Amino acid sequence: MATLHYLPPVKPSAIALGTVYNHAISLAILTPLFGDTYQKAQAANSKEEFFKSKEAASAAAAWGSSLTGSALQTYGVGALINATGTLSQKGAAYLGTLIFLGTSAPSIISQFFLEKRPIDTVAIGALARVFETVGLSMFLTYWGTRTNPFD
């Protein structure tokens, strides 16, 4: 039987606050989707008509997957902070940068050089990923991630 006790514990309040932080960053990117959805809701004749629409389902799916992804990413970063013993903001910035370079940098390079996307689109996405990695690790280090800080 598999157990989960080998996963590093992370303080639940750090996961909750980190999820809110990370979700807010994700929503900043998804704002155009929600803006269009809001306009469709205003134009709908009734609430029932809007809730049955494809836009509502799409917005709900994007919101739910963003929230779930934010929670999982927050736990992962918190677990890495605990596993590496990171205690300072400088160490958190280094750890967040390594996470950024490992997870986001390849797709950013691909978007710019291979897909030839506009530089402003790539830059906004890169900035959001920096906040989601470096900013999150620094925020979690500030808040604290250890369930028992005296261990």
DSSP file (Angstrom, degrees, kcal/mol; ACC not computed):
  #  RESIDUE AA STRUCTURE BP1 BP2  ACC     N-H-->O    O-->H-N    N-H-->O    O-->H-N    TCO  KAPPA ALPHA  PHI   PSI    X-CA   Y-CA   Z-CA
    1    1 A M              0   0    0      0, 0.0     2,-0.3     0, 0.0     0, 0.0   0.000 360.0 360.0 360.0 131.6    0.0    0.0    0.0
    2    2 A A        -     0   0    0      2,-0.0     2,-0.3     1,-0.0     0, 0.0  -0.580 360.0-164.5 -81.7 139.9    1.4    3.4   -1.0
    3    3 A T        -     0   0    0     -2,-0.3     3,-0.3     1,-0.0    -1,-0.0  -0.850  21.3-145.2-120.7 160.5    1.6    6.1    1.7
    4    4 A L  S >  S+     0   0    0     -2,-0.3     3,-1.6     1,-0.2    -1,-0.0   0.296  72.4 102.8-105.1   8.0    2.0    9.8    1.3
    5    5 A H  T 3  S+     0   0    0      1,-0.3    -1,-0.2     4,-0.0     0, 0.0   0.676  72.2  65.6 -69.4 -14.4    4.1   10.3    4.5
    6    6 A Y  T 3  S+     0   0    0     -3,-0.3    -1,-0.3     2,-0.1    -2,-0.1   0.615  79.8  96.2 -82.2 -11.4    7.3   10.6    2.4
    7    7 A L  S <  S-     0   0    0     -3,-1.6    -3,-0.0     1,-0.1     0, 0.0  -0.607  90.7-104.4 -74.8 137.9    6.1   13.8    0.8
    8    8 A P        -     0   0    0      0, 0.0     2,-0.2     0, 0.0    -1,-0.1  -0.391  35.1-119.6 -64.8 134.1    7.5   16.9    2.6
    9    9 A P        -     0   0    0      0, 0.0     2,-0.4     0, 0.0   138,-0.3  -0.502  27.8-165.8 -73.7 143.4    4.9   18.6    4.8
   10   10 A V        -     0   0    0     -2,-0.2   136,-0.2   136,-0.1     5,-0.1  -0.994  33.2 -98.9-130.0 136.6    4.1   22.2    4.0
   11   11 A K    >>  -     0   0    0    134,-2.6     4,-1.7    -2,-0.4     3,-0.8  -0.306  29.4-136.1 -55.8 127.1    2.2   24.6    6.3
   12   12 A P  H 3> S+     0   0    0      0, 0.0     4,-2.6     0, 0.0     5,-0.2   0.842 103.2  55.4 -57.7 -36.0   -1.4   24.7    5.1
   13   13 A S  H 3> S+     0   0    0      1,-0.2     4,-2.6     2,-0.2     5,-0.3   0.852 106.0  52.6 -67.2 -31.1   -1.7   28.5    5.5
   14   14 A A  H <> S+     0   0    0     -3,-0.8     4,-2.5     2,-0.2    -1,-0.2   0.896 110.1  48.0 -68.2 -39.5    1.3   28.8    3.2
   15   15 A I  H  X S+     0   0    0     -4,-1.7     4,-2.2     2,-0.2    -2,-0.2   0.929 113.8  47.3 -65.1 -44.1   -0.4   26.6    0.6
   16   16 A A  H  X S+     0   0    0     -4,-2.6     4,-2.0     2,-0.2    -2,-0.2   0.950 117.3  40.6 -63.4 -50.1   -3.6   28.6    0.9
   17   17 A L  H  X S+     0   0    0     -4,-2.6     4,-2.6     1,-0.2    -1,-0.2   0.888 115.5  51.2 -68.4 -38.2   -2.0   32.1    0.7
   18   18 A G  H  X S+     0   0    0     -4,-2.5     4,-3.0    -5,-0.3     5,-0.2   0.866 108.5  52.8 -65.0 -35.5    0.4   30.9   -2.1
   19   19 A T  H  X S+     0   0    0     -4,-2.2     4,-2.7    -5,-0.2     5,-0.2   0.920 110.4  47.0 -64.6 -43.6   -2.5   29.6   -4.0
   20   20 A V  H  X S+     0   0    0     -4,-2.0     4,-2.2     2,-0.2    -2,-0.2   0.933 114.5  47.7 -62.6 -45.3   -4.3   32.9   -3.8
   21   21 A Y  H  X S+     0   0    0     -4,-2.6     4,-1.6     1,-0.2    -2,-0.2   0.952 116.6  41.9 -59.2 -51.6   -1.1   34.7   -4.8
   22   22 A N  H  X S+     0   0    0     -4,-3.0     4,-2.2     1,-0.2    -1,-0.2   0.866 113.0  53.4 -67.6 -36.5   -0.4   32.5   -7.7
   23   23 A H  H  X S+     0   0    0     -4,-2.7     4,-2.7    -5,-0.2    -1,-0.2   0.879 105.8  54.1 -66.5 -37.3   -4.1   32.3   -8.8
   24   24 A A  H  X S+     0   0    0     -4,-2.2     4,-1.4     2,-0.2    -1,-0.2   0.896 108.9  48.8 -63.4 -39.3   -4.2   36.1   -8.9
   25   25 A I  H  X S+     0   0    0     -4,-1.6     4,-1.0     2,-0.2    -2,-0.2   0.918 112.2  48.8 -65.0 -43.0   -1.1   36.2  -11.2
   26   26 A S  H >X S+     0   0    0     -4,-2.2     4,-1.8     1,-0.2     3,-0.6   0.895 108.4  53.4 -64.1 -40.1   -2.8   33.5  -13.5
   27   27 A L  H 3X S+     0   0    0     -4,-2.7     4,-0.8     1,-0.2    -1,-0.2   0.820  99.2  62.7 -66.2 -29.4   -6.0   35.5  -13.6
   28   28 A A  H 3< S+     0   0    0     -4,-1.4     3,-0.3     1,-0.2    -1,-0.2   0.864 108.2  43.3 -62.1 -33.4   -4.2   38.6  -14.7
   29   29 A I  H << S+     0   0    0     -4,-1.0    -2,-0.2    -3,-0.6    -1,-0.2   0.852 115.0  48.6 -77.7 -35.5   -3.2   36.6  -17.8
   30   30 A L  H >X S+     0   0    0     -4,-1.8     4,-1.8     1,-0.2     3,-0.8   0.424  79.9 105.0 -84.7   1.5   -6.7   35.1  -18.3
   31   31 A T  H 3X S+     0   0    0     -4,-0.8     4,-2.9    -3,-0.3     5,-0.2   0.857  73.5  57.3 -54.1 -41.9   -8.4   38.5  -17.9
   32   32 A P  H 3> S+     0   0    0      0, 0.0     4,-2.1     0, 0.0    -1,-0.3   0.902 107.4  49.4 -57.9 -38.2   -9.2   38.9  -21.7
   33   33 A L  H <> S+     0   0    0     -3,-0.8     4,-2.0     1,-0.2    -2,-0.2   0.936 114.5  43.6 -63.9 -45.9  -11.1   35.6  -21.5
   34   34 A F  H  X S+     0   0    0     -4,-1.8     4,-2.4     2,-0.2    -1,-0.2   0.824 110.0  56.8 -71.7 -30.2  -13.1   36.7  -18.5
   35   35 A G  H  X S+     0   0    0     -4,-2.9     4,-2.0    -5,-0.2    -1,-0.2   0.927 109.2  45.6 -64.1 -44.7  -13.7   40.1  -20.0
   36   36 A D  H  X S+     0   0    0     -4,-2.1     4,-2.1    -5,-0.2    -2,-0.2   0.897 112.7  51.4 -63.1 -40.2  -15.3   38.6  -23.1
   37   37 A T  H  X S+     0   0    0     -4,-2.0     4,-2.2     1,-0.2    -2,-0.2   0.897 107.8  52.1 -65.0 -39.9  -17.3   36.3  -20.9
   38   38 A Y  H  X S+     0   0    0     -4,-2.4     4,-2.0     1,-0.2    -1,-0.2   0.908 108.5  51.0 -62.7 -41.4  -18.5   39.2  -18.8
   39   39 A Q  H  X S+     0   0    0     -4,-2.0     4,-1.6     1,-0.2    -1,-0.2   0.898 110.0  49.8 -63.2 -40.0  -19.7   41.1  -21.9
   40   40 A K  H  X S+     0   0    0     -4,-2.1     4,-1.2     1,-0.2    -1,-0.2   0.876 108.6  53.1 -65.5 -36.8  -21.6   38.0  -23.1
   41   41 A A  H  < S+     0   0    0     -4,-2.2     3,-0.2     1,-0.2    -1,-0.2   0.892 108.4  49.7 -65.9 -38.4  -23.2   37.7  -19.7
   42   42 A Q  H  < S+     0   0    0     -4,-2.0    -1,-0.2     1,-0.2    -2,-0.2   0.847 112.4  48.1 -66.9 -33.6  -24.4   41.3  -19.9
   43   43 A A  H  < S+     0   0    0     -4,-1.6    -1,-0.2    -5,-0.2    -2,-0.2   0.674  90.6 101.9 -82.4 -17.0  -25.8   40.7  -23.4
   44   44 A A  S  < S-     0   0    0     -4,-1.2     3,-0.1    -3,-0.2     4,-0.0  -0.334  72.5-134.8 -68.9 149.5  -27.6   37.5  -22.4
   45   45 A N  S    S+     0   0    0      1,-0.1     2,-0.3     2,-0.0    -1,-0.1   0.812  82.9   6.8 -74.2 -30.5  -31.4   37.7  -21.9
   46   46 A S  S  > S-     0   0    0      1,-0.1     4,-1.7     0, 0.0    -1,-0.1  -0.960  71.5-112.1-148.2 163.8  -31.3   35.7  -18.7
   47   47 A K  H  > S+     0   0    0     -2,-0.3     4,-2.8     1,-0.2     5,-0.2   0.889 116.8  55.1 -64.1 -39.0  -28.9   34.1  -16.2
   48   48 A E  H  > S+     0   0    0      1,-0.2     4,-1.2     2,-0.2    -1,-0.2   0.894 105.8  51.6 -62.9 -39.8  -30.0   30.6  -17.3
   49   49 A E  H  4 S+     0   0    0      1,-0.2     4,-0.2     2,-0.2    -1,-0.2   0.902 112.6  46.1 -63.4 -41.0  -29.2   31.4  -21.0
   50   50 A F  H >< S+     0   0    0     -4,-1.7     3,-1.9     1,-0.2     6,-0.5   0.926 108.7  53.8 -68.6 -44.8  -25.7   32.6  -20.0
   51   51 A F  H 3< S+     0   0    0     -4,-2.8    -1,-0.2     1,-0.3    -2,-0.2   0.739 107.9  51.9 -66.0 -20.5  -25.0   29.6  -17.7
   52   52 A K  T 3< S+     0   0    0     -4,-1.2    -1,-0.3    -5,-0.2    -2,-0.2   0.485  92.3 106.0 -88.6  -3.6  -25.8   27.2  -20.6
   53   53 A S  S <> S-     0   0    0     -3,-1.9     4,-1.5    -4,-0.2     5,-0.1  -0.292  78.8-122.3 -79.3 161.6  -23.5   29.0  -23.0
   54   54 A K  H  > S+     0   0    0      1,-0.2     4,-2.4     2,-0.2     5,-0.2   0.826 110.5  59.7 -69.0 -33.1  -20.1   27.8  -24.2
   55   55 A E  H  > S+     0   0    0      2,-0.2     4,-2.6     1,-0.2    -1,-0.2   0.903 103.9  49.7 -64.2 -40.9  -18.4   30.9  -22.9
   56   56 A A  H  > S+     0   0    0     -6,-0.5     4,-2.4     2,-0.2    -1,-0.2   0.913 111.9  47.9 -64.6 -42.2  -19.5   30.2  -19.3
   57   57 A A  H  X S+     0   0    0     -4,-1.5     4,-2.2     2,-0.2    -2,-0.2   0.901 112.8  49.0 -64.7 -40.4  -18.3   26.6  -19.5
   58   58 A S  H  X S+     0   0    0     -4,-2.4     4,-2.3     2,-0.2    -2,-0.2   0.916 112.5  47.1 -65.5 -43.7  -15.0   27.7  -21.0
   59   59 A A  H  X S+     0   0    0     -4,-2.6     4,-2.5     2,-0.2    -2,-0.2   0.903 112.4  49.9 -65.7 -41.1  -14.5   30.4  -18.3
   60   60 A A  H  X S+     0   0    0     -4,-2.4     4,-2.6     2,-0.2     5,-0.2   0.900 111.6  48.5 -64.7 -40.8  -15.4   27.9  -15.5
   61   61 A A  H  X S+     0   0    0     -4,-2.2     4,-2.5     2,-0.2     5,-0.3   0.908 112.8  47.8 -65.4 -42.3  -12.9   25.4  -16.8
   62   62 A A  H  X S+     0   0    0     -4,-2.3     4,-1.9     2,-0.2    -2,-0.2   0.907 113.9  47.3 -65.1 -41.4  -10.1   28.0  -17.1
   63   63 A W  H  X S+     0   0    0     -4,-2.5     4,-2.3     2,-0.2    -2,-0.2   0.928 114.3  46.4 -66.2 -45.6  -10.8   29.2  -13.6
   64   64 A G  H  X S+     0   0    0     -4,-2.6     4,-2.4     1,-0.2    -2,-0.2   0.908 114.2  45.8 -66.0 -43.0  -10.9   25.8  -12.1
   65   65 A S  H  X S+     0   0    0     -4,-2.5     4,-2.5    -5,-0.2    -1,-0.2   0.861 112.4  52.3 -69.7 -33.4   -7.8   24.5  -13.8
   66   66 A S  H  X S+     0   0    0     -4,-1.9     4,-2.3    -5,-0.3    -2,-0.2   0.915 110.8  47.2 -66.1 -42.4   -6.0   27.7  -12.9
   67   67 A L  H  X S+     0   0    0     -4,-2.3     4,-2.1     2,-0.2    -2,-0.2   0.921 114.2  46.6 -65.3 -44.4   -6.9   27.3   -9.2
   68   68 A T  H  X S+     0   0    0     -4,-2.4     4,-2.3     1,-0.2     5,-0.2   0.926 113.6  48.5 -64.0 -45.0   -5.9   23.7   -9.2
   69   69 A G  H  X S+     0   0    0     -4,-2.5     4,-2.5     1,-0.2    -1,-0.2   0.877 109.9  52.7 -62.7 -37.9   -2.6   24.4  -10.9
   70   70 A S  H  X S+     0   0    0     -4,-2.3     4,-2.3     2,-0.2    -1,-0.2   0.907 109.8  48.3 -64.3 -41.9   -1.9   27.2   -8.5
   71   71 A A  H  X S+     0   0    0     -4,-2.1     4,-2.3     2,-0.2    -2,-0.2   0.924 113.8  46.0 -65.4 -44.2   -2.4   25.0   -5.5
   72   72 A L  H  X S+     0   0    0     -4,-2.3     4,-2.4     2,-0.2    -2,-0.2   0.900 113.4  49.0 -66.5 -40.2   -0.2   22.2   -6.9
   73   73 A Q  H  X S+     0   0    0     -4,-2.5     4,-2.6     2,-0.2     5,-0.2   0.901 110.4  51.7 -65.8 -39.7    2.5   24.7   -7.9
   74   74 A T  H  X S+     0   0    0     -4,-2.3     4,-2.6     2,-0.2    -2,-0.2   0.926 110.6  47.6 -63.2 -44.9    2.4   26.3   -4.5
   75   75 A Y  H  X S+     0   0    0     -4,-2.3     4,-2.9     1,-0.2     5,-0.2   0.936 112.3  50.6 -61.0 -44.6    2.8   22.9   -2.7
   76   76 A G  H  X S+     0   0    0     -4,-2.4     4,-2.1     2,-0.2    -2,-0.2   0.912 112.7  44.6 -60.7 -44.4    5.7   22.0   -5.0
   77   77 A V  H  X S+     0   0    0     -4,-2.6     4,-2.4     2,-0.2    -1,-0.2   0.915 114.3  49.9 -67.1 -42.2    7.5   25.2   -4.4
   78   78 A G  H  X S+     0   0    0     -4,-2.6     4,-2.3    -5,-0.2    -2,-0.2   0.898 110.3  50.3 -62.1 -40.4    6.9   25.0   -0.7
   79   79 A A  H  X S+     0   0    0     -4,-2.9     4,-3.0     2,-0.2    -1,-0.2   0.896 110.8  49.5 -64.9 -40.0    8.1   21.4   -0.6
   80   80 A L  H  X S+     0   0    0     -4,-2.1     4,-2.4     2,-0.2     6,-0.3   0.897 108.8  52.7 -65.1 -39.8   11.3   22.5   -2.5
   81   81 A I  H  X>S+     0   0    0     -4,-2.4     5,-1.7     1,-0.2     4,-0.9   0.934 114.7  42.1 -59.9 -45.4   11.9   25.3    0.0
   82   82 A N  H  <5S+     0   0    0     -4,-2.3     3,-0.4     1,-0.2    -2,-0.2   0.918 114.5  50.0 -67.5 -43.6   11.6   22.8    2.8
   83   83 A A  H  <5S+     0   0    0     -4,-3.0    -2,-0.2     1,-0.2    -1,-0.2   0.842 115.3  42.9 -66.7 -33.4   13.7   20.1    1.1
   84   84 A T  H  <5S-     0   0    0     -4,-2.4    -1,-0.2    -5,-0.2    -2,-0.2   0.593 106.6-125.2 -88.6 -10.1   16.5   22.5    0.3
   85   85 A G  T  <5 +     0   0    0     -4,-0.9     2,-0.3    -3,-0.4    -3,-0.2   0.787  42.4 176.6  73.7  26.5   16.5   24.2    3.7
   86   86 A T      < +     0   0    0     -5,-1.7    -1,-0.2    -6,-0.3    -2,-0.1  -0.496  14.2 157.3 -69.7 125.9   16.0   27.7    2.1
   87   87 A L        +     0   0    0     -2,-0.3     2,-0.2    57,-0.0    -1,-0.2   0.592  48.5  69.7-121.8 -21.4   15.7   30.3    4.8
   88   88 A S  S  > S-     0   0    0      1,-0.1     4,-2.0     0, 0.0     5,-0.1  -0.616  76.7-124.1-104.0 160.9   16.7   33.6    3.2
   89   89 A Q  H  > S+     0   0    0     -2,-0.2     4,-2.4     2,-0.2     5,-0.2   0.856 114.1  55.3 -66.6 -35.0   15.0   35.8    0.6
   90   90 A K  H  > S+     0   0    0      2,-0.2     4,-2.2     1,-0.2    -1,-0.2   0.925 108.9  46.6 -63.9 -44.2   18.2   35.6   -1.4
   91   91 A G  H  > S+     0   0    0      1,-0.2     4,-2.6     2,-0.2    -2,-0.2   0.878 111.6  51.9 -64.1 -37.6   18.1   31.8   -1.4
   92   92 A A  H  X S+     0   0    0     -4,-2.0     4,-2.9     2,-0.2    -2,-0.2   0.885 108.1  51.5 -66.0 -38.5   14.4   31.9   -2.3
   93   93 A A  H  X S+     0   0    0     -4,-2.4     4,-2.2     2,-0.2    -2,-0.2   0.913 111.5  47.4 -64.7 -41.6   15.2   34.2   -5.3
   94   94 A Y  H  X S+     0   0    0     -4,-2.2     4,-2.2     2,-0.2    -2,-0.2   0.932 113.7  47.5 -63.2 -45.5   17.9   31.7   -6.4
   95   95 A L  H  X S+     0   0    0     -4,-2.6     4,-2.2     1,-0.2    -2,-0.2   0.919 112.4  49.2 -63.4 -43.9   15.5   28.8   -6.0
   96   96 A G  H  X S+     0   0    0     -4,-2.9     4,-2.6     1,-0.2    38,-0.3   0.874 109.8  52.3 -62.4 -37.8   12.7   30.6   -7.8
   97   97 A T  H  X S+     0   0    0     -4,-2.2     4,-2.9     2,-0.2    -1,-0.2   0.900 108.7  49.9 -65.5 -40.6   15.1   31.5  -10.7
   98   98 A L  H  X S+     0   0    0     -4,-2.2     4,-2.0     2,-0.2    -2,-0.2   0.902 111.2  49.1 -64.2 -39.8   16.1   27.8  -11.0
   99   99 A I  H  X S+     0   0    0     -4,-2.2     4,-2.1     2,-0.2     5,-0.4   0.927 112.5  48.8 -63.5 -44.2   12.4   26.8  -11.1
  100  100 A F  H  X>S+     0   0    0     -4,-2.6     4,-2.4     1,-0.2     5,-1.9   0.935 112.0  47.9 -60.1 -47.9   11.8   29.5  -13.8
  101  101 A L  H  <5S+     0   0    0     -4,-2.9    -1,-0.2     1,-0.2    -2,-0.2   0.850 115.8  45.1 -64.1 -33.9   14.7   28.4  -15.9
  102  102 A G  H  <5S+     0   0    0     -4,-2.0    -1,-0.2    -5,-0.2    -2,-0.2   0.800 127.2  23.8 -80.1 -29.2   13.7   24.8  -15.7
  103  103 A T  H  <5S+     0   0    0     -4,-2.1     4,-0.3    -5,-0.2    -3,-0.2   0.818 131.8  22.7-107.7 -37.4   10.0   25.2  -16.4
  104  104 A S  T  X5S+     0   0    0     -4,-2.4     4,-2.0    -5,-0.4     3,-0.3   0.786 102.3  72.7-107.1 -33.0    9.3   28.4  -18.3
  105  105 A A  H  ><S+     0   0    0     -5,-1.9     4,-2.5     1,-0.2     5,-0.2   0.881  95.2  54.3 -57.9 -42.3   12.5   29.5  -20.1
  106  106 A P  H  > S+     0   0    0      0, 0.0     4,-2.1     0, 0.0    -1,-0.2   0.916 111.2  45.0 -60.2 -40.9   12.3   26.7  -22.8
  107  107 A S  H  > S+     0   0    0     -3,-0.3     4,-2.5    -4,-0.3    -2,-0.2   0.858 111.9  52.7 -71.3 -32.6    8.8   27.6  -23.8
  108  108 A I  H  X S+     0   0    0     -4,-2.0     4,-2.0     2,-0.2    -1,-0.2   0.924 110.8  46.7 -66.8 -43.7    9.6   31.4  -23.8
  109  109 A I  H  X>S+     0   0    0     -4,-2.5     4,-2.8     1,-0.2     5,-0.5   0.908 113.2  49.9 -63.1 -41.5   12.6   30.8  -26.1
  110  110 A S  I  X>S+     0   0    0     -4,-2.1     5,-2.3    -5,-0.2     4,-1.5   0.910 109.5  50.9 -63.5 -43.0   10.4   28.6  -28.3
  111  111 A Q  I  <5S+     0   0    0     -4,-2.5     6,-2.4     3,-0.2    -1,-0.2   0.891 117.1  40.0 -62.1 -38.9    7.7   31.2  -28.5
  112  112 A F  I  <5S+     0   0    0     -4,-2.0    -2,-0.2     4,-0.2    -1,-0.2   0.937 127.7  26.2 -78.6 -48.3   10.1   33.9  -29.5
  113  113 A F  I  <5S+     0   0    0     -4,-2.8    -3,-0.2    -5,-0.2    -2,-0.2   0.873 132.1  28.0 -89.3 -38.5   12.5   32.1  -31.9
  114  114 A L  I  <<S+     0   0    0     -4,-1.5    -3,-0.2    -5,-0.5    -4,-0.1   0.903 128.7  35.4 -92.0 -46.1   10.4   29.3  -33.4
  115  115 A E  S   <S-     0   0    0     -5,-2.3    -3,-0.2     2,-0.0    -4,-0.2   0.619  93.7-140.4 -85.1 -12.3    6.8   30.5  -33.3
  116  116 A K        +     0   0    0     -6,-0.4    -4,-0.2     1,-0.1    -3,-0.1   0.869  34.8 174.0  56.0  42.3    7.9   34.1  -34.0
  117  117 A R        -     0   0    0     -6,-2.4    -1,-0.1     1,-0.1    -2,-0.0  -0.425  42.6 -84.0 -74.6 155.9    5.4   35.6  -31.5
  118  118 A P     >  -     0   0    0      0, 0.0     4,-2.1     0, 0.0     3,-0.3  -0.296  35.0-124.0 -61.3 144.8    5.5   39.3  -30.9
  119  119 A I  H  > S+     0   0    0      1,-0.2     4,-2.7     2,-0.2     5,-0.2   0.839 109.1  55.8 -60.9 -35.5    8.0   40.4  -28.3
  120  120 A D  H  > S+     0   0    0      2,-0.2     4,-2.1     1,-0.2    -1,-0.2   0.886 107.9  48.4 -67.7 -36.4    5.4   42.2  -26.1
  121  121 A T  H  > S+     0   0    0     -3,-0.3     4,-1.9     2,-0.2    -2,-0.2   0.922 114.7  45.2 -66.5 -44.3    3.3   39.0  -25.9
  122  122 A V  H  X S+     0   0    0     -4,-2.1     4,-2.6     1,-0.2    -2,-0.2   0.903 112.5  51.9 -65.5 -41.5    6.3   36.9  -25.0
  123  123 A A  H  X S+     0   0    0     -4,-2.7     4,-2.6     2,-0.2    -2,-0.2   0.897 108.8  49.3 -65.0 -41.2    7.5   39.5  -22.5
  124  124 A I  H  X S+     0   0    0     -4,-2.1     4,-2.2     2,-0.2    -1,-0.2   0.925 113.2  47.3 -64.6 -43.5    4.2   39.7  -20.7
  125  125 A G  H  X S+     0   0    0     -4,-1.9     4,-2.1     2,-0.2    -2,-0.2   0.902 112.5  49.7 -62.5 -41.3    4.1   35.9  -20.4
  126  126 A A  H  X S+     0   0    0     -4,-2.6     4,-2.2     2,-0.2    -2,-0.2   0.906 109.9  50.8 -65.0 -41.8    7.7   35.8  -19.2
  127  127 A L  H  X S+     0   0    0     -4,-2.6     4,-2.1     1,-0.2    -1,-0.2   0.908 109.7  50.3 -62.9 -41.5    7.0   38.5  -16.5
  128  128 A A  H  X S+     0   0    0     -4,-2.2     4,-2.1     1,-0.2    -1,-0.2   0.903 110.4  50.1 -62.9 -40.3    4.0   36.5  -15.3
  129  129 A R  H  X S+     0   0    0     -4,-2.1     4,-1.3     2,-0.2     5,-0.3   0.847 107.1  54.5 -68.2 -32.9    6.0   33.3  -15.1
  130  130 A V  H  X>S+     0   0    0     -4,-2.2     5,-1.8     2,-0.2     4,-1.3   0.928 110.3  46.3 -64.1 -43.6    8.7   35.2  -13.1
  131  131 A F  I  <>S+     0   0    0     -4,-2.1     5,-0.9     1,-0.2    -2,-0.2   0.877 111.9  52.4 -63.8 -36.6    6.1   36.3  -10.6
  132  132 A E  I  <5S+     0   0    0     -4,-2.1    -1,-0.2     3,-0.2    -2,-0.2   0.716 125.6  22.3 -73.4 -20.4    4.7   32.7  -10.5
  133  133 A T  I  X5S+     0   0    0     -4,-1.3     4,-2.3    -3,-0.4     5,-0.2   0.803 133.4  28.5-110.1 -65.2    8.1   31.2   -9.7
  134  134 A V  I  X5S+     0   0    0     -4,-1.3     4,-2.2    -5,-0.3    -3,-0.2   0.943 125.8  46.4 -66.5 -47.3   10.5   33.7   -8.2
  135  135 A G  I  ><S+     0   0    0     -5,-1.8     4,-2.5     1,-0.2    -1,-0.2   0.906 113.2  49.5 -62.4 -42.1    7.8   35.8   -6.6
  136  136 A L  H  ><S+     0   0    0     -5,-0.9     4,-2.8    -6,-0.3     5,-0.2   0.922 110.7  48.8 -64.6 -44.2    6.0   32.8   -5.2
  137  137 A S  H  X S+     0   0    0     -4,-2.3     4,-1.9     1,-0.2    -1,-0.2   0.890 113.9  46.8 -65.2 -37.4    9.2   31.3   -3.7
  138  138 A M  H  X S+     0   0    0     -4,-2.2     4,-2.2     2,-0.2    -1,-0.2   0.902 113.1  49.0 -69.7 -39.9   10.1   34.6   -2.1
  139  139 A F  H  X S+     0   0    0     -4,-2.5     4,-2.6    -5,-0.2     5,-0.2   0.928 112.4  47.7 -63.4 -45.1    6.5   35.1   -0.7
  140  140 A L  H  X S+     0   0    0     -4,-2.8     4,-3.0     1,-0.2    -1,-0.2   0.875 110.7  51.3 -66.4 -36.0    6.5   31.6    0.7
  141  141 A T  H  < S+     0   0    0     -4,-1.9    -1,-0.2    -5,-0.2    -2,-0.2   0.907 111.2  48.7 -65.9 -40.1    9.8   32.0    2.3
  142  142 A Y  H  < S+     0   0    0     -4,-2.2    -2,-0.2     1,-0.2    -1,-0.2   0.931 117.6  40.7 -62.1 -45.7    8.6   35.3    3.9
  143  143 A W  H  < S-     0   0    0     -4,-2.6    -2,-0.2    -5,-0.1    -1,-0.2   0.884 115.0-118.3 -72.0 -38.8    5.4   33.6    5.1
  144  144 A G     <  -     0   0    0     -4,-3.0    -3,-0.1    -5,-0.2    -2,-0.1   0.176  23.5-157.3 103.4 135.0    7.1   30.4    6.2
  145  145 A T        +     0   0    0     -4,-0.1  -134,-2.6   -67,-0.1     2,-0.3   0.520  57.2 104.5-120.2 -12.2    6.5   26.9    4.9
  146  146 A R        -     0   0    0   -136,-0.2  -136,-0.1     1,-0.1   -67,-0.0  -0.549  57.0-151.4 -80.3 135.9    7.7   24.6    7.7
  147  147 A T  S    S+     0   0    0      1,-0.3    -1,-0.1  -138,-0.3  -137,-0.1   0.841  96.7  23.7 -72.5 -32.7    5.0   22.9    9.8
  148  148 A N  S >  S-     0   0    0      1,-0.1     3,-1.9    -3,-0.0    -1,-0.3  -0.876  71.3-167.4-132.1 100.8    7.4   22.8   12.8
  149  149 A P  T 3  S+     0   0    0      0, 0.0    -1,-0.1     0, 0.0    -2,-0.1   0.614  83.5  64.7 -67.7  -9.7   10.1   25.5   12.5
  150  150 A F  T 3         0   0    0      1,-0.2     0, 0.0    -4,-0.0     0, 0.0   0.441 360.0 360.0 -93.9   1.8   12.2   24.0   15.3
  151  151 A D    <         0   0    0     -3,-1.9    -1,-0.2     0, 0.0    -4,-0.0   0.462 360.0 360.0 -79.6 360.0   12.9   20.7   13.3
